[in-house]
Amino acid sequence: MERYDIAIIGTGPAGLSAAITSKIRNKKILLLGKNELSMKVAKAHTIQNYLGLPAVAGEELSDAYKKHLDTMDITITEDQVTAVYAMGEYFGIQAANEIYEADAVILATGVVMGKPYPGETEFLGKGVSYCATCDAPLYKGKTVAVIGFSKKEEEEAEFMAEVAETVFYFPLYKDAVEVSDKIQVVKDQPVEILGASQVEQLKTKNGSYEVDGVFILRESVSPGQLVPGLAVEQNHVVVNRQMETSLEGCFACGDIVGKPYQYIKSAGEGNIAALSAVSYIDKKRREGNK
């Protein structure tokens, strides 16, 4: 399997800044995210405090980011990361389509708003999943609930319906739901995941559903669930001024590490995280050559 020097997860200002700095420092990088970059940036009306670009529109700033990536010959790998594991000498990155390896990881996934459902953390890997593509085969002929936070998750629900016997779909967005008859659409608010040693039930505001698994399809996974063993406070990753986390070789930057949620702050932290990751790798290789 191909091993990267640095894997950067997230394509907002922090992740892009980290990728550019890492590439300048001649590191082999993997940038995981979306080709449309950050919708939060693109939809911003006017940004007034971005140095050198007074009163820049979000769409204009997003276009500038894309041009910068093209100039640096940096490509984005569109794959949803569901877990990152510290493997000792490297990190294993589990995504929807593949498993990747990197010597260092930079987390720049943004902030996840809201708290996990009661039972979500307890049953992670025991019936709770964040990726239908990854875990659908485990639920062949079974009953599952799919909680979608955006319309694009309908595709995941359709895939799930090809495998599972019954799929309850809970759309938590305002757009019209367009799914096949194989899926039972439930307009209700999930509130808790219940079970003994495995998931057995999804409780909602107005009822409950007997299920074997619950797929929670958010835009991003909360940091504590994304990286087991990572120190987190109030849903933000704990870092020092070098953007180092509690796990050696793992760095974090941008909104994921806390307020203020500002684009220019995120870009600066991405630069620091990349420089720290580069120093970590270089030191590791020097020590390995002794």
N, C-alpha and C positions, 0 to 999 in steps of 0.2 A: 504494500500500500504506500502511496505517495505521502511523504511527510513534509509539511510546510514549516517554515520558520515561525511565522506568526499568523494566527487566524483571528480576523476581526469580525465580530458579529454585530451587525447593525449598519445601516446606510443613511443615518442622519449626519449632522455636522460633526459629531464626535467620531463616529466610525470612519467617515470619509477623510477627516483630518489625520486620523491614525494610519489609515491605509497609505495616504500620500507620503507622510513622513517615513513610514516603514519602507516604502518603495525607494525613496530617495537614499535611504541608508542601505540599499542593495540587499534587502531581505526578500525571501520567497514568501509571498503573502497569499492568503485566501480571504477574500472579502465576501461574507455571506449576508444577503439582504435582498432588497427589491430593486429592480431596474428603474422604477419610478422614484427611487430614493425615499425621502420622507414626505408623506402627505401633509404632515404638520407644517413643514416649511413651505411646500408648494401652495398651500391654501392660505398662508399668511397674507393679509392685505398689504400692510406696509411695515417694514422693519427699519427703525430709525437709529439703532445704536450699533450697527455692524460697521466696524472701522473701515473707512475708505469707500463705503457704499451707502451714502446717506439716502434715507427714504427709499430703500430698494424694495420692490415687490417680491413676495415669496416665490412666485413662479420664475421671476428673473434670477433670483439667487439660486434656485434649483437648477436652472439651465446653466448657470456659471459653474456649479458643482460638476455637472455632467461633462462640460467641456474640459474641465481640469482633469477629470478621470481619463478622458480620451487622450489628452495630451501626454499623460503619464503612462498610457497603455495599461490601465488598470481595468480589469473586468470584474463584474459582479456575478457571483454564483447564487442563483435564485433557488434557495432551499431553506425550509423552515427548520431552525434548530430547536430541538426539544429537550436536549440534555447535554451537559458538558461534564466529563469525568476526568479527575486528576489520576493519571496512571503511573505516577512516579517520575519517569524521565520525560514524559510527554502528556498531552491531553487528548482524550478521545471525544470527538464531537458527533453526537447522534443527531441526524437530521432526517427529514421525511424520505429523502431519496437515497441517502448514502451515509456512511460513517467516515469521518475525516480524522486526520491526525495532525497535530502541530506541537512544536516545542513550547510555544507560549500562546496565550489567548488574551484578547482584549475584548471586554464586554462593553458594548455601546448600544444596547437594545432599547434605550429610553426607559421611561417610568411606566409601571403598570398601575393604573388607577384602580382603587377598590381593593377590598380584602378577599382572600380566598374563601370559598364556601366552607362552612363547617363540615369537616370530614374529608375535604379535598386533599389536604396534606397527608392525613393519616392513611388514606387509601391510594396514594400515588403508587403505581406499580401493582396495585391489588384490585384493579378494576377502574381506576381513574387514569386517564391518558390525555395527552395534549396533541396527539397526532393520529388521525384515522388511517392515513396511508401506512404508518408504521405498524400499528397494532391491530388492524382490522382482522387479519387471519386468525387471531386468538378468539374471535367471537363468532365463528362460523356456526350458523344455526341458533344463535342466542339472541337475547333481547338487550338492546342498548339505548341509551339516551345520548343525543348529540346536542350540545349547547353552542349555538353559533352567535358570535358577537358582531358579525358583518355578513353581508349578502354573499360574499365570495365563498363562505363556508358551506353553501348549499352543494357545491361540487363534492366536498368531503362527505356530506351526508348521503349523497347519491352513491358514492363509492362504497360507503358503509352498508347501504341497502342491498348491494350486490352480494354481500357476504352474510350479514346477520339475518335472522328470521324476522325480527321486528325492530324498526327504528323509530323512536320518538324524537322529533326535532323541535327544539325550543329556540325560535328566532328572537334574539334580543336586540333587534334593530327595527327601524321604521319602514324600510323598503318593503315592497310587495314580495311575498315568498313565492318562488317558482320552483317547485320540486315535483317529482313524479308521484303517482298514486301509491308507490311502494312505501312511501314515507308518511308517517302520521304526524302532522304538524300540530303542536300544542302551544297555544297562546297563553302561557302561564309563566310565572317567575320562579325558577329554582331557588331553594333556600337552604337545603342541607342534603348531604350524602350520607346514607346510613348503611350499616352492615355489621357483621361480627368480625371475621378475619378477612372477608372479601366484601366488595360492594354488593348490596342486596336491594337497595331502594333509593330512589331519588324523591325527596320530599319537595313539594312546591307550595306556593302561597295558597293554592286552592285544592290541593289533593296530594297524592303520592303515586309513584310508579315503580312496580317491581322490575328491576333491571339487573343484568349481569355486569354491565360496565357503563361508565359515564365518560364521554369525550367532551372536554372543555376546550373549545377552539377560539382562543383569544388571539389578538394581534401579536402579543408577546407573553412569555411566561414570567412569573415573578422570579426575581434573582435567586432567592433561597431554594426554589424548586428547580430552577434551571441548572444550578451548580451545587451539588450536594457538598456540605461542609463549609460553604462560603459564609462568612460573617455578614449578617444583615441587621440593620436597625431601622425600624419603621418603614420597611419595604424598600430601603435603599442599601446599596452595597457599601460597606465600610472600607474606606481607602485612606492612605496617607497622602502627603503632598506630591509623591512620585506616582500616584495613582495605583499603588500596589495594594492588592487585596490581602485577605488572611491566608490565601493559598499561594505558595511560591510559584511564580511563572504566570499567574493570572492577574490581569490588570483590568481596571474599569474606568469609564469616563462618561461625561455627559449627564443627562437627566437621571440616569440610573444611580448616580452617586449622591444625588440630592439637589436641593435648591441653591441658587436661583435657576429656574428653567429658562436659560437664555442661550440663543444660538451661538453667540460669540464666546461665551463661557465654555460651551460644549466643544467648540472647535479648538480652543486653547488646551483644554484637558485632553483631547484626542492626541494633540501633538506631544504632550508630556507623557501620556501612556505609551505612545510608540517609542519615544526615546528611552523610556525605562525598560520596555520590552527588548529593545535592541541591546541595551547594556547588559540585561540579564542573559541573553543568548550568547553574546560575545564573551562574557565572563565564564559562562558554563563551558564554552568550547576551549577557552584558554586553560581552564582547570583540567579538562579532559585530555589535553595534549601534553600535560606535564608528565 
